[in-house]
Amino acid sequence: MTLPVTALTAAICALLMIFLLFKVVGQRLRTETGFGAGSDPKMDMVRGCHSNLVENAPIAILLLALLEMTNVHHWTLTGLAALFLVGRVVHVYGMYQHFADKTLKFRQLGVMCSTLPILAMALWVIYLFVTVNLLN
């Protein structure tokens, strides 16, 4: 059994995580901050970008895998994965915009585009549990 949507989503999340990790390391080198954020607000922001991905990606990937293993509609699942990934990238862009005292809209859009697929997949798993396991 292969899980191509899950695998691709996990790989893209891993690349984004590594990119954000380098942003954190770069900021640590610039500010000579060995641990935590120190007193640098940009360090808070880059760490927030990285940690937010690390907090959200595992549950999204897990839900994708569970749904993909039940052979749900492939293109719907692909669309949810794509929306999640776009949301993660838009969130990072929005964090940089917000930090530069520009707009908060991209950050908010990124949060919505990341949260809605997770919510949809969680409800989908619950629906499958009820209809397949409880009602049969």
VMD Tcl script that builds the backbone (N, CA, C; Angstrom):
set m [mol new atoms 408]
animate dup $m
set s [atomselect $m all]
$s set {name element resname resid chain x y z} {
  {N N MET 1 A 0.851 -1.174 0.000}
  {CA C MET 1 A 0.000 0.000 0.000}
  {C C MET 1 A 0.898 1.239 0.000}
  {N N THR 2 A 0.677 2.119 -0.946}
  {CA C THR 2 A 1.450 3.356 -1.009}
  {C C THR 2 A 0.560 4.521 -0.615}
  {N N LEU 3 A 1.188 5.557 -0.135}
  {CA C LEU 3 A 0.480 6.763 0.290}
  {C C LEU 3 A 1.115 7.973 -0.405}
  {N N PRO 4 A 0.876 8.144 -1.707}
  {CA C PRO 4 A 1.572 9.194 -2.447}
  {C C PRO 4 A 1.250 10.616 -1.996}
  {N N VAL 5 A 0.002 10.897 -1.662}
  {CA C VAL 5 A -0.361 12.245 -1.215}
  {C C VAL 5 A 0.315 12.547 0.120}
  {N N THR 6 A 0.258 11.590 1.018}
  {CA C THR 6 A 0.896 11.761 2.325}
  {C C THR 6 A 2.399 11.919 2.174}
  {N N ALA 7 A 3.008 11.076 1.353}
  {CA C ALA 7 A 4.455 11.126 1.172}
  {C C ALA 7 A 4.901 12.466 0.590}
  {N N LEU 8 A 4.203 12.938 -0.430}
  {CA C LEU 8 A 4.573 14.217 -1.040}
  {C C LEU 8 A 4.375 15.367 -0.056}
  {N N THR 9 A 3.275 15.345 0.669}
  {CA C THR 9 A 3.013 16.399 1.661}
  {C C THR 9 A 4.084 16.395 2.743}
  {N N ALA 10 A 4.437 15.220 3.235}
  {CA C ALA 10 A 5.473 15.115 4.265}
  {C C ALA 10 A 6.815 15.613 3.739}
  {N N ALA 11 A 7.146 15.278 2.499}
  {CA C ALA 11 A 8.414 15.720 1.913}
  {C C ALA 11 A 8.456 17.239 1.771}
  {N N ILE 12 A 7.370 17.836 1.320}
  {CA C ILE 12 A 7.329 19.296 1.167}
  {C C ILE 12 A 7.396 19.960 2.541}
  {N N CYS 13 A 6.691 19.410 3.519}
  {CA C CYS 13 A 6.774 19.948 4.884}
  {C C CYS 13 A 8.196 19.843 5.423}
  {N N ALA 14 A 8.874 18.734 5.133}
  {CA C ALA 14 A 10.255 18.566 5.597}
  {C C ALA 14 A 11.165 19.614 4.973}
  {N N LEU 15 A 11.001 19.889 3.691}
  {CA C LEU 15 A 11.822 20.912 3.035}
  {C C LEU 15 A 11.537 22.296 3.599}
  {N N LEU 16 A 10.266 22.596 3.823}
  {CA C LEU 16 A 9.909 23.879 4.423}
  {C C LEU 16 A 10.465 23.987 5.839}
  {N N MET 17 A 10.425 22.894 6.583}
  {CA C MET 17 A 10.966 22.895 7.935}
  {C C MET 17 A 12.477 23.159 7.929}
  {N N ILE 18 A 13.189 22.535 6.996}
  {CA C ILE 18 A 14.630 22.756 6.898}
  {C C ILE 18 A 14.925 24.196 6.503}
  {N N PHE 19 A 14.160 24.740 5.563}
  {CA C PHE 19 A 14.314 26.149 5.177}
  {C C PHE 19 A 14.145 27.059 6.388}
  {N N LEU 20 A 13.090 26.816 7.162}
  {CA C LEU 20 A 12.840 27.648 8.345}
  {C C LEU 20 A 13.895 27.429 9.422}
  {N N LEU 21 A 14.399 26.214 9.525}
  {CA C LEU 21 A 15.481 25.930 10.468}
  {C C LEU 21 A 16.714 26.769 10.132}
  {N N PHE 22 A 17.037 26.868 8.843}
  {CA C PHE 22 A 18.172 27.695 8.438}
  {C C PHE 22 A 17.927 29.170 8.743}
  {N N LYS 23 A 16.684 29.610 8.647}
  {CA C LYS 23 A 16.354 30.991 9.023}
  {C C LYS 23 A 16.623 31.213 10.511}
  {N N VAL 24 A 16.257 30.240 11.341}
  {CA C VAL 24 A 16.502 30.336 12.782}
  {C C VAL 24 A 18.003 30.336 13.059}
  {N N VAL 25 A 18.713 29.407 12.447}
  {CA C VAL 25 A 20.160 29.327 12.668}
  {C C VAL 25 A 20.848 30.610 12.210}
  {N N GLY 26 A 20.440 31.131 11.063}
  {CA C GLY 26 A 21.011 32.394 10.573}
  {C C GLY 26 A 20.781 33.539 11.542}
  {N N GLN 27 A 19.583 33.608 12.093}
  {CA C GLN 27 A 19.280 34.669 13.056}
  {C C GLN 27 A 20.065 34.457 14.349}
  {N N ARG 28 A 20.251 33.222 14.751}
  {CA C ARG 28 A 21.064 32.927 15.944}
  {C C ARG 28 A 22.506 33.393 15.739}
  {N N LEU 29 A 23.038 33.134 14.548}
  {CA C LEU 29 A 24.413 33.563 14.263}
  {C C LEU 29 A 24.527 35.088 14.232}
  {N N ARG 30 A 23.538 35.756 13.614}
  {CA C ARG 30 A 23.565 37.222 13.550}
  {C C ARG 30 A 23.485 37.868 14.928}
  {N N THR 31 A 22.669 37.276 15.806}
  {CA C THR 31 A 22.454 37.883 17.125}
  {C C THR 31 A 23.285 37.238 18.222}
  {N N GLU 32 A 24.052 36.207 17.846}
  {CA C GLU 32 A 24.866 35.466 18.818}
  {C C GLU 32 A 24.008 34.967 19.987}
  {N N THR 33 A 22.845 34.424 19.639}
  {CA C THR 33 A 21.915 33.884 20.622}
  {C C THR 33 A 22.024 32.371 20.602}
  {N N GLY 34 A 22.513 31.802 21.683}
  {CA C GLY 34 A 22.715 30.362 21.735}
  {C C GLY 34 A 21.473 29.575 22.105}
  {N N PHE 35 A 20.573 30.188 22.882}
  {CA C PHE 35 A 19.398 29.466 23.361}
  {C C PHE 35 A 18.244 30.440 23.493}
  {N N GLY 36 A 17.053 29.976 23.173}
  {CA C GLY 36 A 15.877 30.829 23.302}
  {C C GLY 36 A 15.883 31.939 22.271}
  {N N ALA 37 A 15.154 32.994 22.569}
  {CA C ALA 37 A 15.047 34.114 21.639}
  {C C ALA 37 A 15.903 35.296 22.057}
  {N N GLY 38 A 16.426 35.252 23.269}
  {CA C GLY 38 A 17.157 36.426 23.739}
  {C C GLY 38 A 16.231 37.608 23.793}
  {N N SER 39 A 16.736 38.754 23.403}
  {CA C SER 39 A 15.895 39.960 23.398}
  {C C SER 39 A 15.613 40.428 21.980}
  {N N ASP 40 A 15.827 39.558 21.013}
  {CA C ASP 40 A 15.661 39.926 19.610}
  {C C ASP 40 A 14.257 39.578 19.117}
  {N N PRO 41 A 13.471 40.579 18.728}
  {CA C PRO 41 A 12.107 40.292 18.266}
  {C C PRO 41 A 12.076 39.471 16.968}
  {N N LYS 42 A 13.074 39.660 16.094}
  {CA C LYS 42 A 13.080 38.871 14.859}
  {C C LYS 42 A 13.334 37.402 15.178}
  {N N MET 43 A 14.113 37.127 16.228}
  {CA C MET 43 A 14.338 35.742 16.636}
  {C C MET 43 A 13.023 35.102 17.057}
  {N N ASP 44 A 12.209 35.855 17.785}
  {CA C ASP 44 A 10.878 35.361 18.154}
  {C C ASP 44 A 10.073 34.993 16.914}
  {N N MET 45 A 10.141 35.859 15.901}
  {CA C MET 45 A 9.355 35.660 14.695}
  {C C MET 45 A 9.826 34.434 13.912}
  {N N VAL 46 A 11.134 34.300 13.685}
  {CA C VAL 46 A 11.610 33.155 12.898}
  {C C VAL 46 A 11.404 31.848 13.653}
  {N N ARG 47 A 11.569 31.885 14.962}
  {CA C ARG 47 A 11.299 30.691 15.768}
  {C C ARG 47 A 9.806 30.353 15.717}
  {N N GLY 48 A 8.967 31.383 15.718}
  {CA C GLY 48 A 7.524 31.164 15.629}
  {C C GLY 48 A 7.121 30.528 14.310}
  {N N CYS 49 A 7.733 30.959 13.217}
  {CA C CYS 49 A 7.456 30.352 11.906}
  {C C CYS 49 A 7.801 28.871 11.919}
  {N N HIS 50 A 8.982 28.555 12.435}
  {CA C HIS 50 A 9.448 27.169 12.480}
  {C C HIS 50 A 8.577 26.328 13.406}
  {N N SER 51 A 8.351 26.825 14.612}
  {CA C SER 51 A 7.599 26.023 15.589}
  {C C SER 51 A 6.146 25.835 15.170}
  {N N ASN 52 A 5.564 26.825 14.504}
  {CA C ASN 52 A 4.178 26.678 14.077}
  {C C ASN 52 A 4.036 25.562 13.051}
  {N N LEU 53 A 5.010 25.461 12.145}
  {CA C LEU 53 A 4.987 24.359 11.187}
  {C C LEU 53 A 5.161 23.024 11.904}
  {N N VAL 54 A 6.119 22.980 12.824}
  {CA C VAL 54 A 6.395 21.735 13.552}
  {C C VAL 54 A 5.190 21.311 14.396}
  {N N GLU 55 A 4.399 22.251 14.846}
  {CA C GLU 55 A 3.211 21.927 15.637}
  {C C GLU 55 A 2.052 21.442 14.773}
  {N N ASN 56 A 1.906 21.984 13.569}
  {CA C ASN 56 A 0.741 21.679 12.741}
  {C C ASN 56 A 0.957 20.556 11.740}
  {N N ALA 57 A 2.143 20.414 11.214}
  {CA C ALA 57 A 2.386 19.421 10.164}
  {C C ALA 57 A 2.142 17.984 10.615}
  {N N PRO 58 A 2.571 17.569 11.809}
  {CA C PRO 58 A 2.377 16.153 12.161}
  {C C PRO 58 A 0.922 15.695 12.150}
  {N N ILE 59 A 0.019 16.484 12.690}
  {CA C ILE 59 A -1.381 16.051 12.722}
  {C C ILE 59 A -1.969 16.046 11.315}
  {N N ALA 60 A -1.577 17.023 10.492}
  {CA C ALA 60 A -2.071 17.047 9.113}
  {C C ALA 60 A -1.580 15.816 8.350}
  {N N ILE 61 A -0.305 15.481 8.517}
  {CA C ILE 61 A 0.257 14.321 7.821}
  {C C ILE 61 A -0.371 13.027 8.327}
  {N N LEU 62 A -0.585 12.936 9.616}
  {CA C LEU 62 A -1.219 11.740 10.185}
  {C C LEU 62 A -2.642 11.569 9.653}
  {N N LEU 63 A -3.410 12.637 9.654}
  {CA C LEU 63 A -4.780 12.553 9.141}
  {C C LEU 63 A -4.788 12.204 7.655}
  {N N LEU 64 A -3.868 12.795 6.892}
  {CA C LEU 64 A -3.762 12.447 5.475}
  {C C LEU 64 A -3.510 10.952 5.305}
  {N N ALA 65 A -2.569 10.423 6.071}
  {CA C ALA 65 A -2.237 9.004 5.955}
  {C C ALA 65 A -3.425 8.121 6.316}
  {N N LEU 66 A -4.100 8.452 7.405}
  {CA C LEU 66 A -5.252 7.647 7.818}
  {C C LEU 66 A -6.342 7.652 6.750}
  {N N LEU 67 A -6.607 8.817 6.189}
  {CA C LEU 67 A -7.632 8.901 5.148}
  {C C LEU 67 A -7.181 8.205 3.868}
  {N N GLU 68 A -5.920 8.384 3.514}
  {CA C GLU 68 A -5.426 7.761 2.287}
  {C C GLU 68 A -5.454 6.238 2.395}
  {N N MET 69 A -5.218 5.712 3.588}
  {CA C MET 69 A -5.266 4.260 3.785}
  {C C MET 69 A -6.684 3.704 3.657}
  {N N THR 70 A -7.689 4.558 3.824}
  {CA C THR 70 A -9.071 4.090 3.679}
  {C C THR 70 A -9.586 4.272 2.250}
  {N N ASN 71 A -8.693 4.691 1.360}
  {CA C ASN 71 A -9.036 4.863 -0.057}
  {C C ASN 71 A -10.129 5.895 -0.296}
  {N N VAL 72 A -10.062 7.008 0.406}
  {CA C VAL 72 A -11.027 8.081 0.163}
  {C C VAL 72 A -10.737 8.722 -1.194}
  {N N HIS 73 A -11.584 9.636 -1.597}
  {CA C HIS 73 A -11.452 10.286 -2.893}
  {C C HIS 73 A -10.094 10.973 -3.004}
  {N N HIS 74 A -9.279 10.506 -3.970}
  {CA C HIS 74 A -7.887 10.937 -4.107}
  {C C HIS 74 A -7.757 12.441 -4.344}
  {N N TRP 75 A -8.565 12.978 -5.243}
  {CA C TRP 75 A -8.407 14.394 -5.591}
  {C C TRP 75 A -8.875 15.321 -4.477}
  {N N THR 76 A -9.871 14.913 -3.732}
  {CA C THR 76 A -10.298 15.718 -2.583}
  {C C THR 76 A -9.192 15.757 -1.539}
  {N N LEU 77 A -8.596 14.616 -1.292}
  {CA C LEU 77 A -7.494 14.539 -0.335}
  {C C LEU 77 A -6.292 15.355 -0.820}
  {N N THR 78 A -6.004 15.275 -2.112}
  {CA C THR 78 A -4.912 16.059 -2.694}
  {C C THR 78 A -5.189 17.555 -2.542}
  {N N GLY 79 A -6.431 17.946 -2.751}
  {CA C GLY 79 A -6.802 19.356 -2.593}
  {C C GLY 79 A -6.629 19.838 -1.164}
  {N N LEU 80 A -7.014 19.015 -0.199}
  {CA C LEU 80 A -6.835 19.379 1.208}
  {C C LEU 80 A -5.349 19.491 1.559}
  {N N ALA 81 A -4.547 18.560 1.034}
  {CA C ALA 81 A -3.101 18.610 1.282}
  {C C ALA 81 A -2.500 19.867 0.656}
  {N N ALA 82 A -2.908 20.182 -0.564}
  {CA C ALA 82 A -2.399 21.377 -1.240}
  {C C ALA 82 A -2.788 22.644 -0.492}
  {N N LEU 83 A -4.029 22.701 -0.024}
  {CA C LEU 83 A -4.478 23.871 0.734}
  {C C LEU 83 A -3.666 24.019 2.019}
  {N N PHE 84 A -3.404 22.906 2.694}
  {CA C PHE 84 A -2.584 22.950 3.904}
  {C C PHE 84 A -1.188 23.493 3.587}
  {N N LEU 85 A -0.567 22.988 2.524}
  {CA C LEU 85 A 0.786 23.429 2.171}
  {C C LEU 85 A 0.821 24.900 1.765}
  {N N VAL 86 A -0.147 25.316 0.988}
  {CA C VAL 86 A -0.231 26.737 0.620}
  {C C VAL 86 A -0.403 27.581 1.878}
  {N N GLY 87 A -1.242 27.110 2.782}
  {CA C GLY 87 A -1.445 27.827 4.039}
  {C C GLY 87 A -0.175 27.973 4.843}
  {N N ARG 88 A 0.640 26.941 4.861}
  {CA C ARG 88 A 1.903 27.000 5.607}
  {C C ARG 88 A 2.843 28.036 5.005}
  {N N VAL 89 A 2.929 28.072 3.677}
  {CA C VAL 89 A 3.811 29.044 3.013}
  {C C VAL 89 A 3.270 30.456 3.198}
  {N N VAL 90 A 1.969 30.634 3.032}
  {CA C VAL 90 A 1.363 31.959 3.215}
  {C C VAL 90 A 1.532 32.420 4.661}
  {N N HIS 91 A 1.468 31.499 5.615}
  {CA C HIS 91 A 1.658 31.859 7.018}
  {C C HIS 91 A 3.061 32.409 7.249}
  {N N VAL 92 A 4.067 31.754 6.688}
  {CA C VAL 92 A 5.450 32.233 6.840}
  {C C VAL 92 A 5.585 33.621 6.216}
  {N N TYR 93 A 5.074 33.788 5.002}
  {CA C TYR 93 A 5.114 35.096 4.346}
  {C C TYR 93 A 4.400 36.136 5.208}
  {N N GLY 94 A 3.257 35.752 5.752}
  {CA C GLY 94 A 2.492 36.664 6.595}
  {C C GLY 94 A 3.211 37.034 7.877}
  {N N MET 95 A 3.962 36.098 8.439}
  {CA C MET 95 A 4.747 36.407 9.649}
  {C C MET 95 A 5.790 37.479 9.333}
  {N N TYR 96 A 6.454 37.345 8.188}
  {CA C TYR 96 A 7.447 38.348 7.788}
  {C C TYR 96 A 6.776 39.692 7.513}
  {N N GLN 97 A 5.609 39.682 6.897}
  {CA C GLN 97 A 4.867 40.924 6.645}
  {C C GLN 97 A 4.445 41.584 7.962}
  {N N HIS 98 A 3.921 40.792 8.863}
  {CA C HIS 98 A 3.481 41.296 10.156}
  {C C HIS 98 A 4.660 41.858 10.938}
  {N N PHE 99 A 5.798 41.166 10.899}
  {CA C PHE 99 A 6.993 41.627 11.602}
  {C C PHE 99 A 7.461 42.971 11.057}
  {N N ALA 100 A 7.307 43.186 9.763}
  {CA C ALA 100 A 7.729 44.436 9.131}
  {C C ALA 100 A 6.676 45.531 9.288}
  {N N ASP 101 A 5.722 45.331 10.198}
  {CA C ASP 101 A 4.636 46.284 10.445}
  {C C ASP 101 A 3.819 46.573 9.199}
  {N N LYS 102 A 3.706 45.564 8.368}
  {CA C LYS 102 A 2.837 45.685 7.209}
  {C C LYS 102 A 1.520 45.028 7.564}
  {N N THR 103 A 0.932 44.302 6.662}
  {CA C THR 103 A -0.401 43.739 6.877}
  {C C THR 103 A -0.377 42.445 7.685}
  {N N LEU 104 A -1.459 42.207 8.385}
  {CA C LEU 104 A -1.658 40.970 9.139}
  {C C LEU 104 A -2.462 39.961 8.315}
  {N N LYS 105 A -2.969 40.399 7.158}
  {CA C LYS 105 A -3.898 39.582 6.373}
  {C C LYS 105 A -3.302 38.260 5.899}
  {N N PHE 106 A -2.043 38.267 5.479}
  {CA C PHE 106 A -1.447 37.027 4.978}
  {C C PHE 106 A -1.258 36.017 6.104}
  {N N ARG 107 A -0.892 36.509 7.265}
  {CA C ARG 107 A -0.741 35.615 8.417}
  {C C ARG 107 A -2.088 34.968 8.757}
  {N N GLN 108 A -3.140 35.770 8.782}
  {CA C GLN 108 A -4.469 35.253 9.068}
  {C C GLN 108 A -4.932 34.280 7.996}
  {N N LEU 109 A -4.669 34.605 6.736}
  {CA C LEU 109 A -5.038 33.717 5.637}
  {C C LEU 109 A -4.284 32.394 5.747}
  {N N GLY 110 A -3.012 32.468 6.097}
  {CA C GLY 110 A -2.214 31.258 6.264}
  {C C GLY 110 A -2.746 30.368 7.367}
  {N N VAL 111 A -3.167 30.976 8.466}
  {CA C VAL 111 A -3.738 30.205 9.570}
  {C C VAL 111 A -5.028 29.526 9.125}
  {N N MET 112 A -5.880 30.264 8.430}
  {CA C MET 112 A -7.150 29.681 7.967}
  {C C MET 112 A -6.916 28.559 6.963}
  {N N CYS 113 A -5.987 28.772 6.011}
  {CA C CYS 113 A -5.719 27.761 4.992}
  {C C CYS 113 A -5.019 26.537 5.566}
  {N N SER 114 A -4.419 26.660 6.735}
  {CA C SER 114 A -3.795 25.516 7.400}
  {C C SER 114 A -4.780 24.793 8.309}
  {N N THR 115 A -5.633 25.557 8.968}
  {CA C THR 115 A -6.550 24.989 9.946}
  {C C THR 115 A -7.745 24.304 9.291}
  {N N LEU 116 A -8.286 24.886 8.249}
  {CA C LEU 116 A -9.481 24.315 7.622}
  {C C LEU 116 A -9.252 22.901 7.073}
  {N N PRO 117 A -8.131 22.622 6.404}
  {CA C PRO 117 A -7.921 21.229 5.965}
  {C C PRO 117 A -7.785 20.252 7.134}
  {N N ILE 118 A -7.133 20.673 8.217}
  {CA C ILE 118 A -7.015 19.802 9.387}
  {C C ILE 118 A -8.400 19.535 9.967}
  {N N LEU 119 A -9.208 20.569 10.077}
  {CA C LEU 119 A -10.572 20.405 10.574}
  {C C LEU 119 A -11.373 19.477 9.662}
  {N N ALA 120 A -11.283 19.706 8.356}
  {CA C ALA 120 A -12.028 18.875 7.405}
  {C C ALA 120 A -11.593 17.416 7.493}
  {N N MET 121 A -10.289 17.192 7.578}
  {CA C MET 121 A -9.810 15.803 7.654}
  {C C MET 121 A -10.204 15.145 8.969}
  {N N ALA 122 A -10.159 15.891 10.069}
  {CA C ALA 122 A -10.567 15.328 11.362}
  {C C ALA 122 A -12.040 14.943 11.327}
  {N N LEU 123 A -12.871 15.811 10.783}
  {CA C LEU 123 A -14.300 15.495 10.680}
  {C C LEU 123 A -14.545 14.328 9.724}
  {N N TRP 124 A -13.753 14.239 8.682}
  {CA C TRP 124 A -13.865 13.144 7.723}
  {C C TRP 124 A -13.531 11.807 8.392}
  {N N VAL 125 A -12.474 11.790 9.193}
  {CA C VAL 125 A -12.111 10.580 9.929}
  {C C VAL 125 A -13.236 10.186 10.889}
  {N N ILE 126 A -13.790 11.150 11.589}
  {CA C ILE 126 A -14.894 10.871 12.521}
  {C C ILE 126 A -16.109 10.345 11.755}
  {N N TYR 127 A -16.414 10.969 10.627}
  {CA C TYR 127 A -17.536 10.508 9.800}
  {C C TYR 127 A -17.328 9.057 9.364}
  {N N LEU 128 A -16.127 8.738 8.903}
  {CA C LEU 128 A -15.838 7.362 8.485}
  {C C LEU 128 A -15.944 6.392 9.650}
  {N N PHE 129 A -15.468 6.807 10.797}
  {CA C PHE 129 A -15.570 5.943 11.976}
  {C C PHE 129 A -17.027 5.629 12.294}
  {N N VAL 130 A -17.847 6.653 12.284}
  {CA C VAL 130 A -19.271 6.477 12.627}
  {C C VAL 130 A -19.983 5.651 11.559}
  {N N THR 131 A -19.793 6.005 10.299}
  {CA C THR 131 A -20.555 5.328 9.239}
  {C C THR 131 A -20.045 3.925 8.935}
  {N N VAL 132 A -18.767 3.709 9.036}
  {CA C VAL 132 A -18.211 2.401 8.689}
  {C C VAL 132 A -18.207 1.465 9.896}
  {N N ASN 133 A -17.863 1.973 11.062}
  {CA C ASN 133 A -17.693 1.106 12.225}
  {C C ASN 133 A -18.916 1.030 13.132}
  {N N LEU 134 A -19.620 2.098 13.303}
  {CA C LEU 134 A -20.729 2.081 14.253}
  {C C LEU 134 A -22.066 1.723 13.599}
  {N N LEU 135 A -22.248 2.116 12.366}
  {CA C LEU 135 A -23.551 1.924 11.735}
  {C C LEU 135 A -23.628 0.638 10.913}
  {N N ASN 136 A -22.566 -0.110 10.841}
  {CA C ASN 136 A -22.597 -1.374 10.077}
  {C C ASN 136 A -22.799 -2.551 10.973}
}
mol reanalyze $m
mol bondsrecalc $m
mol representation Tube
mol addrep $m
